[in-house]
Amino acid sequence: MSGIGPTKTLAIDVDSVLADTMIVWTDEYNIRTGARISKSEISSWDVSLILPISPSNISCLFNDIWKHRWLEIPPTGDRLGEVTRSIHRKGYRISIMTKRDRETVPFVAKWLDRYDIFSDDLLFVYDDIPKSDYPYDIIVDDAPSNLIGLVPPKVGILFDQPWNKYFRWPIRVGSLMEVDLLL
Ligand SMILES: [Mg+2]
């Protein structure tokens, strides 16, 4: 890295971009309700449209799996540590940005360490300030709502997941490795 440092910031989301959280979420949902749902069936961003569960119970379950089953949450791809370092070596600052409840923060931090994921900063968002308001050049996110408010020159990369299949967006990737290849 040169003395002037990297010139661009790449913001990377955690849930469903680095961590394949919904695999454990659906498993926990099945255990609790006797259902047999898989991640691939979550075809809407609004899970309460797919399953008989209220938005507050959706987040409760989400917090519970991060607190109690975080070791079981798989990464979305192999060698995320190497991929994040490769992106950093290209001159990008890596900002990991995740909106969540405070109670899950230590577990997310441990999960990122466990997979040796590189970052220049780690931003936990607790309030409702849209991600698009934060400073970065490029964002990788699976949530259409985090991309539609982007104002150029900011660029949004959509991370492919069953719930965003029908969202039309010019840049879509299926892995972080694909992001590395685009940069
Ligand atoms: Mg996400």
Boltz pocket constraint, residues with backbone or C-beta under 6 A from the ligand:
constraints:
  - pocket:
      binder: B
      contacts: [[A, 13], [A, 14], [A, 15], [A, 16], [A, 17], [A, 141], [A, 142], [A, 143]]
      max_distance: 6.0
